[in-house]
Amino acid sequence: MTIKALVWGENVHENSNEDVRSLYPEGMHETIAAALRESADIEARTATLQQAEHGLTADVLENTDVLLWWGHAAHGEVSEAVVDRVQQRVWEGMGLLVLHSAHFSRIFKRL
């Protein structure tokens, strides 16, 4: 069975800090996804805050078994509609792993 993982990241520091950009040229979310892809049992995709609906559309979430949420500095920029959508999917059984400072994310505090 393949696990469909989605790595979500703010992608803020990679765009605003040259040191971070030099370490993670594809973004921290892509670095995490690349590590997950080393397993033949994991299909890892990515989404970021800057995408439409933060990359967390209903279709994307419906096709996700586990969401890895990397947050740090832009918790307040995540829309309530997206938080509602993610919350519903978690209640339906989607896994959620919060990384770094995501304990301050809206979705983590809500759940």
N, C-alpha and C positions, 0 to 999 in steps of 0.2 A: 504494500500500500504506500502510495506517495503522499507525503505531507505537503500541503500547499501553504507555504509560509509567505507572509507579507511583512517586509521590514519598512516601517514608517519612520521618517526622520524629519526634523525641522529644516535641515539644510540651510541653516542661518549662518553658523560659524564658518562653514566652508565657503560661503559667499562674501563674508565680511572680514575675515581674518586670514592674512596671507600665510601665517604659520600653519594654521589648520588646513588651509587649502593645499599647502605643499605636502602635508602628511596624508591627506585624504582627497586626492584630486578628483575622484569620482563621487566623493561624499562619504560620510561615515555610514550612512544607510547601505550604500553599495558595498563597502568593506565588510559589513556584517553579513549581507546577503551572499557575497562571494564565499565566505567561510562556510555558510550553510550549504551552499551548492556543492561543496566537496563531498557531501553525502549523496549517494545515488537515490536515497529515499526522500530527499527534500527538494521540492521545486520552490525556489525563492525568488520573489519579485520585490520591487521597491515602489514606494510612493513618498511624496514630499508635500510639505505645507504649501509650496508655491503652485502646485497643480490645481486644476479645477476641482472643487469639492475636496481639496487637500489630497487628491488621489484616492479617496475613500468613498467611491460611489457605491451604490447599492449592489451593482453587479460585481464589482471588485470584492466587496466584503462577502457576498454570497459564495464566491469561489475561493475563500480563505479559510483554512483550518485553524491557523494560529497567526495572530498579529503581534509583531514585536514593535513596541512603541519607544522610540528614542526621543526624549525631550530634554530641554535644558532652559532655554531663554524665551521661548515664544508661546508659552502655554495659553496666554490670553488671546492669541491670534487664531486659535482653532475655533471654528464656528460651532454654535450650539447644535445646529442641525446635524453636523457630522458627529458630534459627541452622542447625540440621541441615536443615530444610526449604528454607531459602534456599540453602544450600550445594548441595543436590541440584539445585535448579533452575538454578543457575549452571553446574554441571557438565553439565546438559542443554542449555545454550545461552542461557539468559537473561542479558542484559547486566546489569552492576552498576557504577554510578558512585557513588563515595563522596565526600561533600561535607563541608567544614569539618573538624571533628576526627574524622571517621569512620574515619580511619586507626587509631584506637584501638578501633574497634568489634570486637565478637567475630567478626562475619562477615568482616571484612577481615583480621583477624589469622589466622583459621582458613584462609582461602583462600591 
